[in-house]
């Protein structure tokens, strides 16, 4: 049981899995809004929020270099 907890703790670096789920759902929603938005300015704003969500997701996973390079 301790090994499983250590694996989860190392995988998420202390953050809860629900937070990763929230960022992934927000990324999917922002990606859909980038595609279906008719106003290009609103589409760019959703694209920026998509980049921020993906970089936060990668930083929480522990891939700091790629997360900071997309930020």
N, C-alpha and C positions, 0 to 999 in steps of 0.2 A: 504494500500500500504506500509506503514511503517513497519507493522508487517512482511510482506513478505520479505522486505529488511533485517530486523533484523534476520529473520530465515536463509536467505542465508549467511549473514555476520557471523552468529554464526557457521553455518555448515562448511564454508570454512576458518574461522578465518582470514578474510581479503584478502585471495588470490582469484584470479579469477577462475571461473569454467573451463576456457579453459586450465589452467595449469594442473588441475586434469585430463582433457581429454588427454593431451599430455603424462602425466606419465602413464596413463592406456594403451594408444596405444603403447608406447614404451615397456611396460611390456609384452604385448601380442606378439609384434614382437620379443623381446629377448627370450621369452619362445618358440616360434616357431623355432628360430635359435638354441636354445639349443637342440631341438629334431632332427632337420635335419642336423646339422653340423656333418661332418665325422671325423674331426680332434678333438681328445679329449681335447686338450689344448684350442682350440678356443671355444669349447663347455663350458669349465669351465669359460672362460672369459665372455661369454654371460650369464652364470649362475650368476656370480658375479654382472654383470650389472643388471640382473633381480632382485637380492636381493636389490641392491641400489635403483632401480626404485620403488620397492614395499615399501621399508622403507620410501622413500621420499613422496610417495603417502599417506601412513598412517600418517606421521608427518603433512602433509598439512591438512588431515582430522581432526586432533586433537587427534589422538590415539597415543600420544607421547611415552608411555611406550612400546607398542608393536613395534612401528616403530624404536625406539632406540635399542630394543633387537634384531631385525633382522639385524640392521646395525652393 
